[in-house]
Amino acid sequence: MYNITQVVAQDDYSLELQFSNGEKRLFDVKPYLDKGIFVELKDVNYFNKVRVALGTVQWPNEQDFGPATLYLESKSLEPAQR
């Protein structure tokens, strides 16, 4: 699986991700916002504090998603190859 090399928080509670293979993908965090440790991410100021850590993304209070989840549940931002 590929590691995360860049992350940018979006206004709609999604994350624009760049993976170590150069691929850019968009991960929607909204389905997780009412679940356990992720409730804190509803605060947009806190959500925007996301950073790359240990090949994945993490927030200050150590909420994170594994790189496999981020890859498999995200959508490509690249144009489809024909």
N, C-alpha and C positions, 0 to 999 in steps of 0.2 A: 504494500500500500504506500501511497505517496504522502509525504509530510506537507504541512502548511508552511509557506514561506512569507506570505503577506496576508493581512486581513484588514478590511475596511468596513466599519459598521455603517449600515444604510438607515435612512429615516423610517423605513417600514419594518423594522426589526428583522432584517435579513443581513447576512454577512457576505460581502464579496471576498472570495478567497482565491489565492494563487497557490497552486500545488507545486511540489518540487519537480514535476514533469513539465512545468510551464503552463499547464492548463488553468484557465480561470473559470470559476463556478460560483453560483449563488445559492446559499443555504438559508432557508426560511426558519427562523427561530420561533415564530409565533405559536406553533403547536405545542411548544414546551413551556410557555410563559406561565401556565397555571399549575405546573408540576413541581412539587418539592423545592429543591434548592434553586430552581430556575425562576421562581416567582420574583426574586430580587431584580431580575433583568428587565422587568416592566418599567423600572425607572430609567428613562431614556438617557439621563446623564451617566448612570452607572453602566448601562448597556454599551455606551460609546467608549468605555474604558477597556474594551476587549484588546488583547494583544496576542502575539504569537509566543508560545512557550512550549518548549520540548517537542516541537514538530506538530503542535495542534494549536487551538485557541483557548484562552483562559481569561477570566475576569479576576479582579483583585481578591475576592473571597473564595477563589479557587473553583468556581463553576467552570466546567469544561465539557467539550465533546471530543470523542476520539476521532482521529483522522479518517478511519474507515466510515464512520457514521456521516461525517461531513462530506465525504466524497460520494457515497452511495445515495444519500438523501438530498443531494444538491443538483442543480440544473446547470448545464454548460452555458457559458456566456460566449462561447465561440460559435461562429457560423457553421452550420452543418457541412460536412465534406460531401461532395458529389462525385 
